[in-house]
């Protein structure tokens, strides 16, 4: 808010002075053309461009808002020499002096030409213009999709050419805009539809002549890449013979005009009747030549033909000779088989297993007798040794000692007592005899001297 001091001097706020300066500048400098070089450039996430241009003495901050720059056909970068149109203004919140850009182009060449060359260089570097990846145009296409405007004369021109040169080619119009801001999106969708239908042999992308701005949709990267991705071969027939678009470079074939494209696809059809005529003459001549050769061969065979009776006599003699050879061969085979049979019989007799079996049986009988005798002797020896061992065990057995009147005395803890020295009166002891045991108590200990 303005305030009036006591000396009647008006005092304004910072915002007021910035807004006042902003209004004055925008009023007096509302349509200014400026040339300068970009020294810094930022494309903000909001879509606005913020950059600085300079000359040898000064620099100027610039802004180009999203709704202004979305139609710019190239991407500015540091070092570009530009021509800008717009108005001088002040960004009131910070009091920063800036140039609001409405229009931008490259100095020394049109922006469209620069965008054309930049995109052409980029796609050529990626190999999209390589002849090795281009699809072959069908020799005799029968179904063709034409992508163009329904209201233009292009489609009628193509129909007229094909009606005259090849009326049996089926044409299908896939309507699309071919000029304007949204034309590139229409063309991309039309190419996709043509590939989805899968009833076409190729696509003609067509438009009449016009300025570079009119034809610019055929230089859009989206259109060029869709042409490259198409499964169907595409003929680019855009503009006049002197007009070139990037679509021409990436398409599988370029035609100077839409009518020329129709002539190209119908050329082989129009030559077909002439080719049939030439082939007919060639076949007739070939047939007559073969007929003449067959006649000459037949005459030669007639000259060499002999009387049937002579041929029969010769054949009969050959049969007699064959019969004689066959009889001799059969006799020789029979004798050879007989000799082989007799030899095999003798060999079988010599190698008969009966004698071998008898010899083996005798050896087994003798071996069995020897084994039985050896087992009997071994059993007898083992029996004697067993009896001797029993006698020895009985001799040294404690039971045998007990049988001779001795006994085994043990204490309360089952310890064997061999001397009276370890006993006391009233100790309990146990005596084991050969048969039975007794429990006793020590009454008196008698020492042996």
Secondary structure as a PSIPRED ss2 file (coil, helix, strand):
# PSIPRED VFORMAT (PSIPRED V4.0)

   1 X C   1.000  0.000  0.000
   2 X C   1.000  0.000  0.000
   3 X E   0.000  0.000  1.000
   4 X E   0.000  0.000  1.000
   5 X C   1.000  0.000  0.000
   6 X C   1.000  0.000  0.000
   7 X C   1.000  0.000  0.000
   8 X C   1.000  0.000  0.000
   9 X C   1.000  0.000  0.000
  10 X E   0.000  0.000  1.000
  11 X E   0.000  0.000  1.000
  12 X C   1.000  0.000  0.000
  13 X C   1.000  0.000  0.000
  14 X H   0.000  1.000  0.000
  15 X H   0.000  1.000  0.000
  16 X H   0.000  1.000  0.000
  17 X H   0.000  1.000  0.000
  18 X H   0.000  1.000  0.000
  19 X H   0.000  1.000  0.000
  20 X H   0.000  1.000  0.000
  21 X H   0.000  1.000  0.000
  22 X H   0.000  1.000  0.000
  23 X H   0.000  1.000  0.000
  24 X H   0.000  1.000  0.000
  25 X H   0.000  1.000  0.000
  26 X H   0.000  1.000  0.000
  27 X H   0.000  1.000  0.000
  28 X H   0.000  1.000  0.000
  29 X C   1.000  0.000  0.000
  30 X C   1.000  0.000  0.000
  31 X C   1.000  0.000  0.000
  32 X E   0.000  0.000  1.000
  33 X E   0.000  0.000  1.000
  34 X E   0.000  0.000  1.000
  35 X E   0.000  0.000  1.000
  36 X E   0.000  0.000  1.000
  37 X E   0.000  0.000  1.000
  38 X E   0.000  0.000  1.000
  39 X E   0.000  0.000  1.000
  40 X E   0.000  0.000  1.000
  41 X E   0.000  0.000  1.000
  42 X E   0.000  0.000  1.000
  43 X E   0.000  0.000  1.000
  44 X C   1.000  0.000  0.000
  45 X C   1.000  0.000  0.000
  46 X C   1.000  0.000  0.000
  47 X C   1.000  0.000  0.000
  48 X C   1.000  0.000  0.000
  49 X E   0.000  0.000  1.000
  50 X E   0.000  0.000  1.000
  51 X E   0.000  0.000  1.000
  52 X E   0.000  0.000  1.000
  53 X E   0.000  0.000  1.000
  54 X E   0.000  0.000  1.000
  55 X C   1.000  0.000  0.000
  56 X C   1.000  0.000  0.000
  57 X C   1.000  0.000  0.000
  58 X C   1.000  0.000  0.000
  59 X E   0.000  0.000  1.000
  60 X E   0.000  0.000  1.000
  61 X E   0.000  0.000  1.000
  62 X E   0.000  0.000  1.000
  63 X E   0.000  0.000  1.000
  64 X E   0.000  0.000  1.000
  65 X C   1.000  0.000  0.000
  66 X H   0.000  1.000  0.000
  67 X H   0.000  1.000  0.000
  68 X H   0.000  1.000  0.000
  69 X H   0.000  1.000  0.000
  70 X C   1.000  0.000  0.000
  71 X C   1.000  0.000  0.000
  72 X C   1.000  0.000  0.000
  73 X C   1.000  0.000  0.000
  74 X C   1.000  0.000  0.000
  75 X C   1.000  0.000  0.000
  76 X C   1.000  0.000  0.000
  77 X C   1.000  0.000  0.000
  78 X C   1.000  0.000  0.000
  79 X C   1.000  0.000  0.000
  80 X C   1.000  0.000  0.000
  81 X E   0.000  0.000  1.000
  82 X E   0.000  0.000  1.000
  83 X E   0.000  0.000  1.000
  84 X E   0.000  0.000  1.000
  85 X E   0.000  0.000  1.000
  86 X E   0.000  0.000  1.000
  87 X E   0.000  0.000  1.000
  88 X E   0.000  0.000  1.000
  89 X E   0.000  0.000  1.000
  90 X E   0.000  0.000  1.000
  91 X E   0.000  0.000  1.000
  92 X C   1.000  0.000  0.000
  93 X C   1.000  0.000  0.000
  94 X C   1.000  0.000  0.000
  95 X C   1.000  0.000  0.000
  96 X E   0.000  0.000  1.000
  97 X E   0.000  0.000  1.000
  98 X E   0.000  0.000  1.000
  99 X E   0.000  0.000  1.000
 100 X E   0.000  0.000  1.000
 101 X E   0.000  0.000  1.000
 102 X E   0.000  0.000  1.000
 103 X E   0.000  0.000  1.000
 104 X E   0.000  0.000  1.000
 105 X E   0.000  0.000  1.000
 106 X E   0.000  0.000  1.000
 107 X C   1.000  0.000  0.000
 108 X C   1.000  0.000  0.000
 109 X C   1.000  0.000  0.000
 110 X C   1.000  0.000  0.000
 111 X H   0.000  1.000  0.000
 112 X H   0.000  1.000  0.000
 113 X H   0.000  1.000  0.000
 114 X H   0.000  1.000  0.000
 115 X H   0.000  1.000  0.000
 116 X H   0.000  1.000  0.000
 117 X H   0.000  1.000  0.000
 118 X H   0.000  1.000  0.000
 119 X H   0.000  1.000  0.000
 120 X H   0.000  1.000  0.000
 121 X H   0.000  1.000  0.000
 122 X H   0.000  1.000  0.000
 123 X H   0.000  1.000  0.000
 124 X H   0.000  1.000  0.000
 125 X H   0.000  1.000  0.000
 126 X C   1.000  0.000  0.000
 127 X C   1.000  0.000  0.000
 128 X C   1.000  0.000  0.000
 129 X C   1.000  0.000  0.000
 130 X C   1.000  0.000  0.000
 131 X H   0.000  1.000  0.000
 132 X H   0.000  1.000  0.000
 133 X H   0.000  1.000  0.000
 134 X C   1.000  0.000  0.000
 135 X C   1.000  0.000  0.000
 136 X C   1.000  0.000  0.000
 137 X C   1.000  0.000  0.000
 138 X C   1.000  0.000  0.000
 139 X C   1.000  0.000  0.000
 140 X C   1.000  0.000  0.000
 141 X C   1.000  0.000  0.000
 142 X C   1.000  0.000  0.000
 143 X E   0.000  0.000  1.000
 144 X E   0.000  0.000  1.000
 145 X E   0.000  0.000  1.000
 146 X E   0.000  0.000  1.000
 147 X E   0.000  0.000  1.000
 148 X E   0.000  0.000  1.000
 149 X C   1.000  0.000  0.000
 150 X C   1.000  0.000  0.000
 151 X C   1.000  0.000  0.000
 152 X C   1.000  0.000  0.000
 153 X C   1.000  0.000  0.000
 154 X H   0.000  1.000  0.000
 155 X H   0.000  1.000  0.000
 156 X H   0.000  1.000  0.000
 157 X H   0.000  1.000  0.000
 158 X H   0.000  1.000  0.000
 159 X H   0.000  1.000  0.000
 160 X H   0.000  1.000  0.000
 161 X H   0.000  1.000  0.000
 162 X H   0.000  1.000  0.000
 163 X H   0.000  1.000  0.000
 164 X H   0.000  1.000  0.000
 165 X H   0.000  1.000  0.000
 166 X C   1.000  0.000  0.000
 167 X C   1.000  0.000  0.000
 168 X C   1.000  0.000  0.000
 169 X C   1.000  0.000  0.000
 170 X E   0.000  0.000  1.000
 171 X E   0.000  0.000  1.000
 172 X E   0.000  0.000  1.000
 173 X E   0.000  0.000  1.000
 174 X E   0.000  0.000  1.000
 175 X E   0.000  0.000  1.000
 176 X C   1.000  0.000  0.000
 177 X C   1.000  0.000  0.000
 178 X C   1.000  0.000  0.000
 179 X C   1.000  0.000  0.000
 180 X C   1.000  0.000  0.000
 181 X C   1.000  0.000  0.000
 182 X C   1.000  0.000  0.000
 183 X H   0.000  1.000  0.000
 184 X H   0.000  1.000  0.000
 185 X H   0.000  1.000  0.000
 186 X H   0.000  1.000  0.000
 187 X H   0.000  1.000  0.000
 188 X H   0.000  1.000  0.000
 189 X H   0.000  1.000  0.000
 190 X H   0.000  1.000  0.000
 191 X H   0.000  1.000  0.000
 192 X H   0.000  1.000  0.000
 193 X H   0.000  1.000  0.000
 194 X H   0.000  1.000  0.000
 195 X H   0.000  1.000  0.000
 196 X H   0.000  1.000  0.000
 197 X H   0.000  1.000  0.000
 198 X C   1.000  0.000  0.000
 199 X C   1.000  0.000  0.000
 200 X C   1.000  0.000  0.000
 201 X C   1.000  0.000  0.000
 202 X E   0.000  0.000  1.000
 203 X E   0.000  0.000  1.000
 204 X E   0.000  0.000  1.000
 205 X E   0.000  0.000  1.000
 206 X E   0.000  0.000  1.000
 207 X E   0.000  0.000  1.000
 208 X C   1.000  0.000  0.000
 209 X C   1.000  0.000  0.000
 210 X C   1.000  0.000  0.000
 211 X C   1.000  0.000  0.000
 212 X C   1.000  0.000  0.000
 213 X C   1.000  0.000  0.000
 214 X C   1.000  0.000  0.000
 215 X C   1.000  0.000  0.000
 216 X H   0.000  1.000  0.000
 217 X H   0.000  1.000  0.000
 218 X H   0.000  1.000  0.000
 219 X H   0.000  1.000  0.000
 220 X C   1.000  0.000  0.000
 221 X H   0.000  1.000  0.000
 222 X H   0.000  1.000  0.000
 223 X H   0.000  1.000  0.000
 224 X H   0.000  1.000  0.000
 225 X H   0.000  1.000  0.000
 226 X H   0.000  1.000  0.000
 227 X H   0.000  1.000  0.000
 228 X H   0.000  1.000  0.000
 229 X H   0.000  1.000  0.000
 230 X C   1.000  0.000  0.000
 231 X C   1.000  0.000  0.000
 232 X C   1.000  0.000  0.000
 233 X E   0.000  0.000  1.000
 234 X E   0.000  0.000  1.000
 235 X E   0.000  0.000  1.000
 236 X E   0.000  0.000  1.000
 237 X E   0.000  0.000  1.000
 238 X E   0.000  0.000  1.000
 239 X C   1.000  0.000  0.000
 240 X C   1.000  0.000  0.000
 241 X C   1.000  0.000  0.000
 242 X C   1.000  0.000  0.000
 243 X C   1.000  0.000  0.000
 244 X C   1.000  0.000  0.000
 245 X C   1.000  0.000  0.000
 246 X H   0.000  1.000  0.000
 247 X H   0.000  1.000  0.000
 248 X H   0.000  1.000  0.000
 249 X H   0.000  1.000  0.000
 250 X H   0.000  1.000  0.000
 251 X C   1.000  0.000  0.000
 252 X C   1.000  0.000  0.000
 253 X E   0.000  0.000  1.000
 254 X E   0.000  0.000  1.000
 255 X C   1.000  0.000  0.000
 256 X C   1.000  0.000  0.000
 257 X C   1.000  0.000  0.000
 258 X H   0.000  1.000  0.000
 259 X H   0.000  1.000  0.000
 260 X H   0.000  1.000  0.000
 261 X H   0.000  1.000  0.000
 262 X H   0.000  1.000  0.000
 263 X H   0.000  1.000  0.000
 264 X H   0.000  1.000  0.000
 265 X H   0.000  1.000  0.000
 266 X H   0.000  1.000  0.000
 267 X H   0.000  1.000  0.000
 268 X H   0.000  1.000  0.000
 269 X H   0.000  1.000  0.000
 270 X H   0.000  1.000  0.000
 271 X H   0.000  1.000  0.000
 272 X H   0.000  1.000  0.000
 273 X H   0.000  1.000  0.000
 274 X H   0.000  1.000  0.000
 275 X H   0.000  1.000  0.000
 276 X H   0.000  1.000  0.000
 277 X H   0.000  1.000  0.000
 278 X H   0.000  1.000  0.000
 279 X H   0.000  1.000  0.000
 280 X H   0.000  1.000  0.000
 281 X H   0.000  1.000  0.000
 282 X H   0.000  1.000  0.000
 283 X H   0.000  1.000  0.000
 284 X H   0.000  1.000  0.000
 285 X H   0.000  1.000  0.000
 286 X H   0.000  1.000  0.000
 287 X H   0.000  1.000  0.000
 288 X H   0.000  1.000  0.000
 289 X H   0.000  1.000  0.000
 290 X H   0.000  1.000  0.000
 291 X H   0.000  1.000  0.000
 292 X H   0.000  1.000  0.000
 293 X H   0.000  1.000  0.000
 294 X H   0.000  1.000  0.000
 295 X H   0.000  1.000  0.000
 296 X H   0.000  1.000  0.000
 297 X H   0.000  1.000  0.000
 298 X H   0.000  1.000  0.000
 299 X H   0.000  1.000  0.000
 300 X H   0.000  1.000  0.000
 301 X H   0.000  1.000  0.000
 302 X H   0.000  1.000  0.000
 303 X H   0.000  1.000  0.000
 304 X H   0.000  1.000  0.000
 305 X C   1.000  0.000  0.000
 306 X C   1.000  0.000  0.000
 307 X C   1.000  0.000  0.000
 308 X H   0.000  1.000  0.000
 309 X H   0.000  1.000  0.000
 310 X H   0.000  1.000  0.000
 311 X H   0.000  1.000  0.000
 312 X H   0.000  1.000  0.000
 313 X H   0.000  1.000  0.000
 314 X H   0.000  1.000  0.000
 315 X H   0.000  1.000  0.000
 316 X H   0.000  1.000  0.000
 317 X H   0.000  1.000  0.000
 318 X H   0.000  1.000  0.000
 319 X H   0.000  1.000  0.000
 320 X H   0.000  1.000  0.000
 321 X H   0.000  1.000  0.000
 322 X H   0.000  1.000  0.000
 323 X H   0.000  1.000  0.000
 324 X H   0.000  1.000  0.000
 325 X H   0.000  1.000  0.000
 326 X H   0.000  1.000  0.000
 327 X H   0.000  1.000  0.000
 328 X H   0.000  1.000  0.000
 329 X H   0.000  1.000  0.000
 330 X H   0.000  1.000  0.000
 331 X H   0.000  1.000  0.000
 332 X H   0.000  1.000  0.000
 333 X H   0.000  1.000  0.000
 334 X H   0.000  1.000  0.000
 335 X H   0.000  1.000  0.000
 336 X H   0.000  1.000  0.000
 337 X H   0.000  1.000  0.000
 338 X H   0.000  1.000  0.000
 339 X H   0.000  1.000  0.000
 340 X H   0.000  1.000  0.000
 341 X H   0.000  1.000  0.000
 342 X H   0.000  1.000  0.000
 343 X H   0.000  1.000  0.000
 344 X H   0.000  1.000  0.000
 345 X H   0.000  1.000  0.000
 346 X H   0.000  1.000  0.000
 347 X H   0.000  1.000  0.000
 348 X H   0.000  1.000  0.000
 349 X H   0.000  1.000  0.000
 350 X H   0.000  1.000  0.000
 351 X C   1.000  0.000  0.000
 352 X C   1.000  0.000  0.000
 353 X H   0.000  1.000  0.000
 354 X H   0.000  1.000  0.000
 355 X H   0.000  1.000  0.000
 356 X H   0.000  1.000  0.000
 357 X H   0.000  1.000  0.000
 358 X H   0.000  1.000  0.000
 359 X H   0.000  1.000  0.000
 360 X H   0.000  1.000  0.000
 361 X H   0.000  1.000  0.000
 362 X H   0.000  1.000  0.000
 363 X H   0.000  1.000  0.000
 364 X H   0.000  1.000  0.000
 365 X H   0.000  1.000  0.000
 366 X H   0.000  1.000  0.000
 367 X H   0.000  1.000  0.000
 368 X H   0.000  1.000  0.000
 369 X H   0.000  1.000  0.000
 370 X H   0.000  1.000  0.000
 371 X H   0.000  1.000  0.000
 372 X H   0.000  1.000  0.000
 373 X H   0.000  1.000  0.000
 374 X H   0.000  1.000  0.000
 375 X H   0.000  1.000  0.000
 376 X H   0.000  1.000  0.000
 377 X H   0.000  1.000  0.000
 378 X H   0.000  1.000  0.000
 379 X H   0.000  1.000  0.000
 380 X H   0.000  1.000  0.000
 381 X H   0.000  1.000  0.000
 382 X H   0.000  1.000  0.000
 383 X H   0.000  1.000  0.000
 384 X H   0.000  1.000  0.000
 385 X H   0.000  1.000  0.000
 386 X H   0.000  1.000  0.000
 387 X H   0.000  1.000  0.000
 388 X H   0.000  1.000  0.000
 389 X H   0.000  1.000  0.000
 390 X H   0.000  1.000  0.000
 391 X H   0.000  1.000  0.000
 392 X H   0.000  1.000  0.000
 393 X H   0.000  1.000  0.000
 394 X H   0.000  1.000  0.000
 395 X H   0.000  1.000  0.000
 396 X H   0.000  1.000  0.000
 397 X C   1.000  0.000  0.000
 398 X H   0.000  1.000  0.000
 399 X H   0.000  1.000  0.000
 400 X H   0.000  1.000  0.000
 401 X H   0.000  1.000  0.000
 402 X H   0.000  1.000  0.000
 403 X H   0.000  1.000  0.000
 404 X C   1.000  0.000  0.000
 405 X C   1.000  0.000  0.000
 406 X C   1.000  0.000  0.000
 407 X C   1.000  0.000  0.000
 408 X E   0.000  0.000  1.000
 409 X E   0.000  0.000  1.000
 410 X E   0.000  0.000  1.000
 411 X C   1.000  0.000  0.000
 412 X C   1.000  0.000  0.000
 413 X C   1.000  0.000  0.000
 414 X C   1.000  0.000  0.000
 415 X C   1.000  0.000  0.000
 416 X E   0.000  0.000  1.000
 417 X C   1.000  0.000  0.000
 418 X C   1.000  0.000  0.000
 419 X C   1.000  0.000  0.000
 420 X H   0.000  1.000  0.000
 421 X H   0.000  1.000  0.000
 422 X H   0.000  1.000  0.000
 423 X C   1.000  0.000  0.000
 424 X C   1.000  0.000  0.000
 425 X C   1.000  0.000  0.000
 426 X C   1.000  0.000  0.000
 427 X C   1.000  0.000  0.000
 428 X E   0.000  0.000  1.000
 429 X E   0.000  0.000  1.000
 430 X E   0.000  0.000  1.000
 431 X E   0.000  0.000  1.000
 432 X E   0.000  0.000  1.000
 433 X C   1.000  0.000  0.000
 434 X C   1.000  0.000  0.000
 435 X C   1.000  0.000  0.000
 436 X C   1.000  0.000  0.000
 437 X E   0.000  0.000  1.000
 438 X E   0.000  0.000  1.000
 439 X E   0.000  0.000  1.000
 440 X E   0.000  0.000  1.000
 441 X E   0.000  0.000  1.000
 442 X C   1.000  0.000  0.000
 443 X C   1.000  0.000  0.000
 444 X C   1.000  0.000  0.000
 445 X C   1.000  0.000  0.000
 446 X C   1.000  0.000  0.000
 447 X C   1.000  0.000  0.000
 448 X C   1.000  0.000  0.000
 449 X C   1.000  0.000  0.000
